Amino acid sequence: HGDRTNFANTYISHYTWGAAIGLALDLTLRDRTGGSVGLDDYMRVLWQRHGRPGGKAPGQVDRPYAMSDLVAALEEVSGDRVFAADFFRRFIQGSDVADYQRLLARAGLVMRPSAPGAASAGELRLQDAARGARVDAPVPTGSPAYAAGLERDDVIVTVAGRPASGAADVMRAIRERKPGDTLPIVFERRGQRITGSLRLEADGYMEISPVEQGGRQPTADERRFRDGWLRSAARNAF
């Protein structure tokens, strides 16, 4: 528990990423079937086949599932063996990312950069330190900060040739630039001064908003898809 492990480089949360994959599967099924089949249908089959209680042993199910069972259930719901196997290969067992922009567009939703044109050093978390800005968290692999050689607990003392009295100075220098610009930095690590270069990238944060916020009304198909997607078949039993 106390180890300062760089989970950002080695760990994916199944809570957040599982929800993202669930969204992709729901929208993909609805896209393929004109909205007649969705994630609810898939989960219902799995529940009836593998999750429903009342088995031979209290608190246990009679038919535990393996990965092959999940693929088979998706094949049954979608009616397409190739699709089911390909979805699991790419997005569950692989590391591909679904085309959320296209899938959300079916429902009249726009996915776009939240700060277009803004520069970023990646997930670089800083806090004020006595002599500059301390890197306060593990630096993700592949980020501009990682390529610059920064590690947790390094203290950035100059950025773009100017002294950094705290985190605000570093972030201001980044905001003043554009993606692709390079900022020279000097940082301290265990008493040693090291020079590096931050090659900034485009800010990666995205936002999702309905087309209405952009001044356009959804088409009849978009509204029909959205309404079918957001309408719940569940009813309160109270």
Backbone torsions as a table, in degrees:
resi	resn	phi	psi	omega
1	HIS	NA	-34.3	-176.7
2	GLY	-87.3	-8.9	-179.1
3	ASP	-65.9	137.7	-179.7
4	ARG	-87.2	64.6	-176.7
5	THR	-76.5	141.8	179.8
6	ASN	-86.8	78.1	-177.5
7	PHE	-64.8	-25.1	180.0
8	ALA	-61.4	-24.7	-178.7
9	ASN	-98.3	-11.9	-171.1
10	THR	-128.5	-5.5	-169.0
11	TYR	-137.4	136.8	173.3
12	ILE	-119.4	126.9	179.7
13	SER	-73.8	124.4	177.7
14	HIS	-73.1	-12.9	176.7
15	TYR	-72.1	-54.0	-177.9
16	THR	-76.7	-45.8	-177.6
17	TRP	-72.2	-33.4	176.3
18	GLY	-63.3	-39.3	177.0
19	ALA	-64.9	-38.3	179.6
20	ALA	-66.1	-41.7	178.8
21	ILE	-68.1	-37.3	176.8
22	GLY	-61.1	-41.3	176.4
23	LEU	-61.2	-44.6	-179.6
24	ALA	-62.5	-41.5	-179.4
25	LEU	-67.8	-41.8	179.0
26	ASP	-59.8	-51.1	-178.3
27	LEU	-66.6	-36.2	-179.9
28	THR	-66.6	-44.3	177.8
29	LEU	-61.5	-43.2	180.0
30	ARG	-66.9	-36.9	178.9
31	ASP	-64.7	-39.9	-176.5
32	ARG	-75.5	-25.1	-172.8
33	THR	-115.2	13.1	-178.9
34	GLY	66.3	25.3	177.5
35	GLY	89.4	1.8	-176.3
36	SER	-82.6	-19.7	-179.4
37	VAL	-131.1	138.1	179.4
38	GLY	-144.4	-167.7	-177.9
39	LEU	-63.1	-33.8	178.5
40	ASP	-57.2	-41.3	-179.2
41	ASP	-64.6	-40.5	179.5
42	TYR	-65.0	-46.7	-178.1
43	MET	-67.3	-31.5	178.3
44	ARG	-64.7	-42.1	178.1
45	VAL	-62.6	-43.9	-179.5
46	LEU	-64.4	-39.6	179.0
47	TRP	-64.4	-46.1	-178.2
48	GLN	-66.4	-31.8	-174.9
49	ARG	-90.1	-35.5	-171.8
50	HIS	-127.5	-16.7	-172.2
51	GLY	-111.7	-17.5	-174.5
52	ARG	-62.4	129.3	179.0
53	PRO	-73.9	178.2	179.3
54	GLY	99.1	24.0	179.7
55	GLY	-80.9	-165.6	-176.0
56	LYS	-69.1	-34.2	-180.0
57	ALA	-111.9	129.8	-179.9
58	PRO	-57.5	134.1	177.7
59	GLY	81.2	1.0	-179.8
60	GLN	-123.1	159.3	176.0
61	VAL	-103.3	152.7	-178.4
62	ASP	-80.0	-24.4	-175.5
63	ARG	-128.0	81.9	173.8
64	PRO	-60.6	152.6	-175.2
65	TYR	-108.6	152.0	171.7
66	ALA	-115.6	174.7	-179.5
67	MET	-57.5	-38.5	-179.2
68	SER	-62.8	-32.3	177.9
69	ASP	-67.5	-38.1	178.7
70	LEU	-66.1	-40.0	178.1
71	VAL	-66.0	-42.0	-179.3
72	ALA	-63.4	-38.6	178.8
73	ALA	-66.2	-39.1	178.2
74	LEU	-67.3	-36.9	176.1
75	GLU	-61.6	-41.9	-179.5
76	GLU	-65.0	-45.6	-176.3
77	VAL	-68.6	-41.6	-176.7
78	SER	-84.4	-22.5	-176.7
79	GLY	73.6	20.8	-174.9
80	ASP	-143.1	106.2	-178.5
81	ARG	-65.3	-41.5	-178.1
82	VAL	-63.6	-44.3	179.6
83	PHE	-61.0	-47.5	-177.4
84	ALA	-59.7	-47.1	-179.7
85	ALA	-65.6	-39.3	-178.0
86	ASP	-68.4	-39.2	179.9
87	PHE	-62.6	-46.0	179.7
88	PHE	-66.4	-40.7	-179.1
89	ARG	-62.1	-41.9	-174.2
90	ARG	-83.9	-44.5	-167.7
91	PHE	-107.6	-23.0	-179.8
92	ILE	-98.4	-57.2	179.7
93	GLN	-87.1	-19.5	176.8
94	GLY	-102.1	-166.4	-176.3
95	SER	-126.3	20.4	176.2
96	ASP	-68.1	156.2	178.2
97	VAL	-114.9	132.0	-178.7
98	ALA	-65.5	158.1	177.7
99	ASP	-83.5	77.3	-176.0
100	TYR	-62.8	-33.7	-178.5
101	GLN	-60.2	-46.0	179.9
102	ARG	-69.6	-42.5	-177.3
103	LEU	-64.9	-42.6	179.9
104	LEU	-69.6	-29.8	178.7
105	ALA	-61.8	-28.5	177.8
106	ARG	-59.9	-29.5	-178.8
107	ALA	-97.7	13.8	179.5
108	GLY	72.2	32.8	178.0
109	LEU	-116.4	141.3	-177.7
110	VAL	-109.3	127.5	175.3
111	MET	-109.9	120.9	-174.5
112	ARG	-150.4	164.0	176.2
113	PRO	-59.7	136.0	-179.6
114	SER	-76.5	-22.3	178.3
115	ALA	-136.4	72.6	-176.5
116	PRO	-60.2	134.3	178.9
117	GLY	85.3	-7.7	-179.4
118	ALA	-78.9	146.6	178.9
119	ALA	-94.3	156.5	-178.4
120	SER	-150.3	151.1	172.8
121	ALA	-100.8	14.2	-176.8
122	GLY	86.7	-162.0	-179.8
123	GLU	-77.1	77.2	-179.8
124	LEU	-107.8	104.8	-179.8
125	ARG	-97.3	127.4	-175.1
126	LEU	-125.8	154.0	170.6
127	GLN	-138.4	154.1	179.3
128	ASP	-63.7	139.2	176.5
129	ALA	-129.7	170.6	-176.0
130	ALA	-61.6	-32.8	-174.7
131	ARG	-118.5	12.0	-179.5
132	GLY	161.4	-135.4	-178.6
133	ALA	-122.6	117.3	-178.0
134	ARG	-87.4	135.1	173.3
135	VAL	-71.5	117.5	-166.4
136	ASP	-99.3	-0.9	-176.5
137	ALA	-153.0	162.2	176.5
138	PRO	-55.7	146.0	-177.9
139	VAL	-97.2	120.3	-176.4
140	PRO	-64.2	140.2	175.7
141	THR	-58.3	138.1	176.2
142	GLY	88.3	-8.7	-179.9
143	SER	-80.4	160.6	176.5
144	PRO	-56.7	-38.3	179.2
145	ALA	-64.2	-39.0	178.3
146	TYR	-65.2	-43.9	179.6
147	ALA	-64.5	-27.4	178.6
148	ALA	-78.0	-7.5	177.9
149	GLY	95.0	5.5	-177.6
150	LEU	-73.0	143.8	175.8
151	GLU	-133.8	166.0	177.6
152	ARG	-57.7	138.4	179.0
153	ASP	80.7	-5.0	170.2
154	ASP	-63.2	149.2	179.2
155	VAL	-117.5	115.1	178.0
156	ILE	-77.1	122.7	-177.1
157	VAL	-107.0	-27.3	173.3
158	THR	-139.7	149.2	177.2
159	VAL	-142.5	130.2	-177.8
160	ALA	55.2	34.5	176.9
161	GLY	80.7	1.8	-179.0
162	ARG	-114.0	146.6	176.8
163	PRO	-62.0	142.4	177.0
164	ALA	-107.6	106.4	-179.8
165	SER	-83.1	-11.1	179.1
166	GLY	-176.5	-175.3	-177.1
167	ALA	-61.8	-34.8	-176.9
168	ALA	-62.2	-35.1	179.9
169	ASP	-65.7	-40.6	-180.0
170	VAL	-67.0	-46.5	-178.0
171	MET	-66.8	-34.2	177.5
172	ARG	-64.9	-42.1	179.5
173	ALA	-62.6	-35.3	178.2
174	ILE	-70.5	-43.6	-178.1
175	ARG	-65.5	-26.3	-179.2
176	GLU	-77.1	-10.5	-177.7
177	ARG	-104.4	-179.9	177.4
178	LYS	-123.9	161.3	179.4
179	PRO	-53.9	136.0	-178.4
180	GLY	98.5	-18.6	177.5
181	ASP	-70.4	154.7	179.0
182	THR	-117.8	129.1	178.6
183	LEU	-110.9	120.9	172.2
184	PRO	-71.0	139.3	178.2
185	ILE	-133.3	154.4	172.0
186	VAL	-126.3	130.4	179.9
187	PHE	-137.6	158.8	-179.3
188	GLU	-107.8	139.2	176.0
189	ARG	-138.2	111.6	-179.4
190	ARG	50.0	47.8	175.2
191	GLY	84.3	-3.9	-179.3
192	GLN	-107.1	137.0	178.1
193	ARG	-91.3	135.0	-176.5
194	ILE	-131.2	141.6	176.7
195	THR	-104.7	149.1	179.1
196	GLY	-155.0	178.1	-179.9
197	SER	-133.3	126.1	175.8
198	LEU	-95.0	107.9	174.6
199	ARG	-92.6	108.0	-170.1
200	LEU	-73.7	150.0	177.4
201	GLU	-119.1	172.1	177.3
202	ALA	-69.6	141.8	177.1
203	ASP	-58.0	128.4	-172.0
204	GLY	-92.9	-1.8	-178.3
205	TYR	-71.6	138.4	-178.6
206	MET	-117.9	157.5	174.4
207	GLU	-131.6	154.1	179.7
208	ILE	-123.6	129.3	-179.3
209	SER	-145.1	152.0	176.7
210	PRO	-69.5	153.1	-178.6
211	VAL	-61.7	-23.1	179.2
212	GLU	-59.9	-32.3	179.6
213	GLN	-69.3	-18.8	176.8
214	GLY	-95.5	7.7	176.8
215	GLY	88.9	11.6	179.4
216	ARG	-119.6	140.8	175.0
217	GLN	-86.2	142.8	178.9
218	PRO	-65.6	148.6	175.3
219	THR	-70.0	168.0	179.2
220	ALA	-60.2	-38.9	179.1
221	ASP	-67.6	-41.7	178.6
222	GLU	-63.8	-43.5	179.9
223	ARG	-65.6	-40.6	179.0
224	ARG	-63.6	-43.3	179.2
225	PHE	-64.3	-45.3	-177.9
226	ARG	-64.1	-46.4	-179.0
227	ASP	-62.1	-41.3	179.0
228	GLY	-66.9	-34.9	-179.3
229	TRP	-70.8	-44.2	-174.1
230	LEU	-86.8	-14.1	179.3
231	ARG	-76.5	126.1	-178.5
232	SER	-92.4	138.3	175.8
233	ALA	-84.3	-10.7	-179.1
234	ALA	-75.7	148.1	178.1
235	ARG	-132.4	140.4	176.3
236	ASN	-63.9	143.9	-179.7
237	ALA	-100.5	11.9	-177.5
238	PHE	-77.4	NA	NA
